[in-house]
Amino acid sequence: MNRRKFAHSWGRKLFFGISWPLSMVVGCVYLTSFILPQTPVDWVYFALTYIGHFGLLNLITYFLLFAPVTSLMPGYYSSRVWALLLILALNSFIGIDALVFSQYHTHVYDYLLPIFLENRGYIFTNPLALAVFLVLIFILGIYIWVRGESHWRFMQGRFSNPIKNWYVVLILFFFVVSKVMFYSMNIAPKLGMMLPLDYNNITHAHQDSPDAQSFQNPYEKIQCGENETPNLVLLLIKDWNSENLNSENLPHLTHFKDHTVSFENHRNVNENSLESEFSLLYSLPGAYINAVSLNENAFLTEAKKKNYSYYSLLPGEINFSEIVSRTRESGNPFILKINANELEADQLIYDMVLEFQKKGLLDKTHFVITGVNSAPGKIPFLYFAPEAKEIVVDQFSSHYDILSSFMKTVWNCKKMPKIEGVEKDWYLVSHPVGYKIYDLKEKGSITYDGKKLSTEGHPRTELIFSSLKIMNRFFKP
């Protein structure tokens, strides 16, 4: 056996005898964020895809990187060093990508290209990088011109004997059978969201967020005590802003503000009123709306346990006297959610305060007044409780905090999850597909529309990973 054949034979033993099993072991890190299959068919599909996927990665590395260089330099030591370097690089990439995926539910390469190439233009603007890139292309071209034909014939020889190349046949068999199963059977495309080379979740005919991912309820472990159960009014004002909150435009709300806790740095973290209301009621980013909006939120679930009566009304549907009468007859507290515009809300707060004061309910009622806006940014948030003092709060808050804070402080709920997304110097606006990050420190933003990542100004790109963790924290493929 000549040196070239010996080097290739040794490389195959390393790649398919050591690296392939090693890749599958390292790839188990992906499974820390993965819901295992439930049916026998799904298990078969899972096994075929998992084993074939990592075999395919090693196959590609061997034939595209190891074999060409070894054919050019078939030395005893050089081929071993090259094989070991490639094996270490491949499995390091799998390990790093698996760790990133387990934390952020995305792959490393999804963001390397947009961050460092498209936005920065690094390769094509840095002279040294451009020179290295051109030299590598030139060397590859010379190699193909000089050794291309002999290398091609050698590869044909390696593929000509299926029994001798059992590992190639096995890998391709697993890969093809798993694809046939996926397209011909009712296979859940969960695995395709996990492995770097498998995009079944994208190519599947009909793919929505709830179909591709399972939602882990963040509130399933909460425990609420038998504390007081005051009435609660949620007055949600469409497209509310601080500029209109003055005695000329909204006299009753302005007067009411003087008797409330006023949050001056409250952020709407959504770009439409539907997601804005969702974030308020569910205490979750808008990214989760498709997954959970058909289920009752934790706040209302707990309210039912406490025998609250719940009303969701528009201004023209409200009869305060009737609500007061029902409350007195049943002896149960109520939650009243009202969606209104600014002028309607101004009149409603006046009518409510008068009616509740007359009937002795004002000292048993809490008020939450904020906006459900169609644009992100700073909006007013007023909170009234009979025992609370009139103060102005400067710390950052968002719709995620409002009802979860009520549940903790008033209902004495324990084990509440911490929902992040608004920090001192940045905040996240998320959607089921895409997101926008506002960097207040660097006065810039990052936008991802589901296909392309773009920036305005010079935002901190590391905020992407913090945002991904927030948006995918309760999802599992």
C-alpha angles and dihedrals in degrees: 000000000000124000095262095051091044092051092049091047091051090047092053090053091051096045100040100027099043113008097047094055089041091054091053091050093048089044090062086083087074088063093064087080096035132097107225119235119271106200129058091243091053090049091053091048090047094051095046093047095044096049094038093047096057090041089054091051090054091043092054092046092049099047099036102037112015102038099048094049092044090051088054095043108021095175122149096238100027093057091050094047090048092049093049092047091051093046092050092046094048096048092042088055091049091049095048093044091048092051091048091048093048089055103034107018091233136095127251095237092053088074105025093075098046095041101043104025114026098037100033098033086212102160095048099041101042108081095206094050091047092050092050091048092052093046091052091049090049093050092048090050092051091049093051091048095049103033104017099104097045091045091050091051090049091053090049088055092052092052095043096082112055093185093052090046096045092147092059092048092047094050094047091045092053092046096048095043092050090052092048090050092049096051098038102039138047095266120164106238093219098119092057090067091058111043118070098227099042117084099171091130090061099041095045111113096240119021127165129169096256091049094052098041138035120225119229106209107237092199099052092101099047119122120198125197131222095264129145117305109210123180115264130208118196108195107187114190119201114237095349120178137181095242092068095047097097137111093259099054102026109016098167095047090045091053091045090052089063088065099045144072102265118203108208097184101047115143132208103216100193139075099219135040094242094059090040091059090042092056090050097049098037099033088226136115117264090253088081098052097102093046100051112011092098090057124076112259123244093249095059092040090057091043090058090052087055092049097247119165109228125210125181107186145159120231094261092053098054124109107175094187091056092049090050092049093050090048092052093046096049097035088220125125120242140222113211118193116190127184112201144145122252098269093045091048092051092056094040094056089053093049094045096049091050095046095045091045092053093048095044096248100113093085089052098048134086121201128209113188120180143124135274095205134184092219131053122243143078116339134167120269120185124185123190125189123164092236096042123102123230105261140148117234118205100183119106118267137166142189088275090068104047107078094025088057090048090052092050100043102033104027093033093230116179132202092033113170117243108239111200131188104116117072132167095268106022143024138195130233109192138185134185085263116026137356144211127224120203112205105201093179097056094027095235141105141221120215128192115182096184094272111039135035117217136170139207118207116344107308123174105264091202087074087075092074094047088051094048090053090053094048096045101034094107098034126094125181 
